[in-house]
Amino acid sequence: MPIRIQVREKPQLMERFGVLWTPTVLLLDPSGTERHRIEGFLPANDFAGQLLLGLGHAAFAAKDWKEAQRRFRQVVDEFPDSDAAPEAQYWQGVARYKETNDASALKDTYRAFQTRYGDTAWAKKASVWGPPAA
């Protein structure tokens, strides 16, 4: 449920959520726990990718592995050039692993980074799932 808050009218909310700059978009779970944060203006495609990434993080936190995978995959498929896509590719593999306890999910994610987003910090994080360094 989207809610817009004018910061001058509710400074206590800025303090509660540690908002230091506007615009700041927070994706909260039903308990009010922050699951994703978007700070500053973004082009529409990047913003949409970030929103979907946030929904994936919320599903992941709720241990809804299938929904998390779906949302993360949606980011990669629909917004492949967004800044959110490499992170989504990483978390999609983690969500698949959490669902199945099958380590091949992590190896598949490592391999996916070999062909796409290989120069990102998320590829470095996934590198531990690949073959040992020679």
Residue pairs with C-beta under 8 A, 6 or more apart in sequence:
5 13
7 13
7 14
7 19
7 22
13 19
17 24
17 26
17 34
19 26
20 39
21 39
21 40
23 39
23 40
23 41
24 37
24 38
24 39
25 37
25 38
25 39
25 50
25 51
26 34
26 36
26 37
26 38
27 34
27 35
27 36
27 37
27 51
27 54
27 55
27 57
27 58
28 34
28 35
29 35
29 58
29 61
29 62
33 61
35 54
35 57
35 58
35 61
36 50
36 53
36 54
36 57
36 58
38 47
38 50
38 51
38 54
42 50
45 79
45 81
45 82
46 79
46 82
46 83
46 84
48 78
48 79
48 82
49 75
49 78
49 79
49 82
49 83
49 84
49 85
49 88
50 82
50 83
50 84
52 71
52 74
52 75
52 78
52 79
52 84
52 88
53 71
53 72
53 75
53 84
53 87
53 88
53 91
55 71
56 67
56 68
56 70
56 71
56 72
56 74
56 75
56 88
56 91
56 92
56 95
57 68
57 91
59 65
59 67
59 68
59 70
59 71
59 95
60 68
60 91
60 94
60 95
60 98
63 98
65 95
65 96
65 98
65 99
66 99
68 91
68 92
68 95
69 92
69 95
69 96
69 99
71 88
72 88
72 89
72 91
72 92
72 95
73 88
73 92
74 88
75 82
75 84
75 85
75 88
76 85
76 88
76 89
76 92
79 85
80 116
85 117
86 113
86 117
86 120
86 121
86 122
86 123
87 122
89 109
89 112
89 113
89 116
89 117
89 122
90 109
90 113
90 122
90 125
90 126
92 109
93 105
93 106
93 108
93 109
93 112
93 126
93 129
94 105
94 106
94 109
96 102
96 105
96 108
96 109
97 103
97 105
97 106
103 129
106 126
106 129
107 129
107 130
109 126
109 129
110 126
110 127
110 129
110 130
111 130
113 120
113 122
113 123
113 126
113 127
114 130
117 123
